[in-house]
Amino acid sequence: MASNLSITTSPPPHPGFERKSSDDHILRLSPSYRTRTSPLSTTSSTHVEDNHSRVAQSRDIKCYNAILSAKDGWFEIIESSAANVPQIDSTAFPTTEMVEEAKVTRFTSATNKIRREFIDRLRRIRSSKEDAEVTMANTVDQESPPLGFKFVDESILREGVIKLDDDTLEGCQKCKPDMGQNVGCEYTKWCACLEYARVDEERLDERTLALYLQWKETDEGDSYQFPKRFPYRMDKTHGLLLNGFYLDSRHTIYECNDRCRCGPRCKNRNVQWGRNVPLQIFKTKERGWGLRCPVDLRRGQFIDTYRGELITGLEADRREKEAGFGKDSYLYSLDKFREEKDLQEHDMFLVDGQFMGGPTRFINHSCEPNCRQYAVSYNKHDFRVYDIAFFACQDIPKNTELTFDYMDKDEEDEDEDQHGSQRQANPDDVTEGGIKPVECRCGSKKCRKWLWM
């Protein structure tokens, strides 16, 4: 399907993948030419000189009147079949007349069509509640988020990504649906899903502390004998909330699964049901697109997961190399269990949210965030494929922009992140690979000013 070009602004960068800009693509003479391009490319008047200078380097390049279509991240240019199609010397492109006409040309119709299409896509995003819709708002300009971005309800496994088969699932067999006032799992020592969950060391008495220290040293026996905590507590108004033991740390959240006997109403099932709060993608004044919630959020309330393409480290390296240095990133590394399970770096998978994902792809960075991300596992034996879930780490008033710290990785970095010490960068610093820190524009009181991305 042929489509008109439009001016779009891309969402904020995320940890990982780098995307191409429109400067990376030159249309060459050919009746039909396919060129790989980012559907999220940014086009603006600031690129005119760069395009002109690059095209001018090759005197044999011409610009044809052509039919341009986009599909699956590819642009296909097919020469027009009309007779007597005029040709333009690309070294003189754009002409002064073209620039002047572009300044006064209105594209209201195209803008409205793009917006309607994007809103229609938002309506199709799945949620666990009827009133938990995703909407869009822009009071800054006439732009809409890029149509090249595809919303998916689950991450897509790409070549080389291996998720453990369902036969490896081990559910809790002692728990029953009618336990704990009909909310399923009630005793942590009975719930097999919590086998690898973090032990609540503060609740250890003198006898169990000695046994616990011995268990940690030898890794013999099981951990069921030690006190643990279920991830969630029930709130009458907001439903399940992440309790402080997990919220104030980065302990992995283990939820029950299809093999469990606790039933679908178990209090240890939350993220797996999907988003149950409304969200709004909106245009900020200075930082592109952002995300907010039109209702109040409680501390510990689940927001949504970070989704996209699950790819291997080799594929991530290939994509980064193809994109080039200095582009925006959307990769999130699934390396939570790397040290604990002695896994190699090349064994880790990554979530690439550049071309497809969910609303959380539009969350901006802040050095003083109101959301945090946590690893959520439904198969305690799969250390490479799990969900990344965002929870409110404080009470968030409605229509407040949602943010998380792009550099906040795990509990081992807590002190450094809070004080901004090791994460702080100098604008003049350069790594051996030529990487420079990125200026932070979050505007918070604890802003680090420069970040290593």
Secondary structure, 3 states (H helix, E strand, C coil): CECCCCCCCCCCCECCCCCCCHHHCCCCCCCEEEEECCCCCCCCHHHHHHHHHHHHCCCCCEECCEEEEEECCEEEEEECCCCCCCCEEHHHCCCHHHHHHHHHCCCHHHHHHHHHHHHHHHHCCCCCCCCCCEEEECCCCCCCCCCCCEECCCCEECCCCCCCCHHHCCCCCCCCCCHHHHCCCCCCCCCHHHCCCCCCHHHCCHHHHHHHHHHHHHCCCCCCCCCCCCCEEEECCCEEEECHHHHCCCCCEECCCCCCCCCCCCCCCCHHHCCCCCEEEEECCCCCEEEECCCCECCCEEEEECCCEEEEHHHHHHHHHHHCCCCCCEEEECCCCCCCCCCCHHHCEEEECCCEECHHHHCEECCCCCEEEEEEECCCCCCCCCEEEEEECCCECCCCECEECCCCCCHHHHHHHHHCCCCECCCCCCCCCCCCCEECCCCCCCCCCEECC
